[in-house]
């Protein structure tokens, strides 16, 4: 997902939001071995960054190809 975020020009925004977030978010971002499309933290981050459901779907489709 990190590579897909880079290609979508969202990685720096996500990492800035994670840095400003609580410890649970930081731990999840650093230590998760997988990132699921419907995970509450993913949905929440997308909303915070004004990423639409369609854009989020496209991001995960891209991530699946990398």
C-alpha positions in Angstrom: 0.0 0.0 0.0 2.9 2.4 0.6 4.1 2.1 -3.0 0.5 2.7 -4.2 0.3 5.8 -1.9 3.5 7.1 -3.3 2.3 6.6 -6.9 -1.0 8.3 -6.0 0.8 11.3 -4.4 -0.8 10.5 -1.1 2.0 9.0 0.9 3.4 12.2 2.5 -0.2 13.3 3.5 -0.8 9.9 5.1 2.5 9.8 6.9 1.9 13.4 8.2 -1.5 12.4 9.4 -0.1 9.3 11.1 2.6 11.4 12.8 0.0 13.7 14.1 -2.2 10.8 15.2 -2.5 8.9 18.5 -0.2 6.0 19.5 -2.6 3.3 18.3 -2.6 4.8 14.8 1.2 5.0 14.8 1.6 1.4 16.0 -0.9 0.2 13.4 0.8 2.0 10.5 4.3 0.8 11.6 3.6 -2.8 12.5 0.6 -3.9 10.4 1.5 -6.8 8.1 -1.5 -6.2 5.9 -3.8 -3.2 5.2 -7.4 -4.0 4.5 -9.7 -1.8 2.4 -12.5 -1.8 5.0 -10.3 -1.4 8.1 -11.7 1.5 10.3 -8.3 3.3 10.3 -8.2 3.1 6.5 -11.7 4.4 6.1 -11.0 7.1 8.7 -7.8 8.2 7.0 -9.5 8.4 3.6 -12.2 10.6 5.0 -9.7 12.9 6.7 -7.8 13.2 3.4 -10.9 13.7 1.3 -10.3 10.5 -0.7 -13.5 9.2 -2.2 -14.6 5.5 -2.0 -13.9 5.2 -5.7 -10.4 6.6 -5.3 -9.7 4.3 -2.3 -10.9 1.3 -4.4 -8.5 2.4 -7.2 -5.7 2.7 -4.7 -6.2 -0.8 -3.4 -6.5 -2.2 -7.0 -3.2 -0.5 -7.8 -1.6 -1.8 -4.6 -2.6 -5.3 -5.6 -0.6 -5.0 -8.8 2.7 -3.9 -7.1 
